[in-house]
């Protein structure tokens, strides 16, 4: 998985490409530990092919952090990943555009 980050003031966009699973989730987990000063976090999932339960856990951690300091949005979600969010109930927890 690759993570491309772009900052615009207090907004941080993380574009994920590949698979977010047990082997790559720690990489994203390390990234979300450095969200100081970020008021809006945007995940761009256009290039994301797959997400596992480990990936969902990291998104939940990011959401908890951003609840304290701003907002979090997930954009460009594929049908497959959208279905995973629906089945797991994450559609009720996360803001998905």
Rosetta blueprint (number, residue, H / E / L):
1 X L
2 X E
3 X E
4 X E
5 X E
6 X E
7 X E
8 X E
9 X L
10 X L
11 X E
12 X E
13 X E
14 X E
15 X E
16 X E
17 X E
18 X E
19 X E
20 X E
21 X L
22 X L
23 X L
24 X L
25 X H
26 X H
27 X H
28 X H
29 X H
30 X H
31 X H
32 X H
33 X L
34 X L
35 X L
36 X L
37 X L
38 X L
39 X L
40 X E
41 X E
42 X E
43 X E
44 X E
45 X E
46 X E
47 X E
48 X E
49 X E
50 X E
51 X E
52 X L
53 X H
54 X H
55 X H
56 X H
57 X H
58 X H
59 X H
60 X H
61 X H
62 X H
63 X H
64 X H
65 X H
66 X H
67 X H
68 X H
69 X H
70 X L
71 X E
72 X E
73 X E
74 X E
75 X E
76 X L
77 X L
78 X L
79 X H
80 X H
81 X H
82 X H
83 X H
84 X H
85 X H
86 X H
87 X H
88 X H
89 X L
90 X H
91 X H
92 X H
93 X L
94 X L
95 X L
96 X E
97 X L
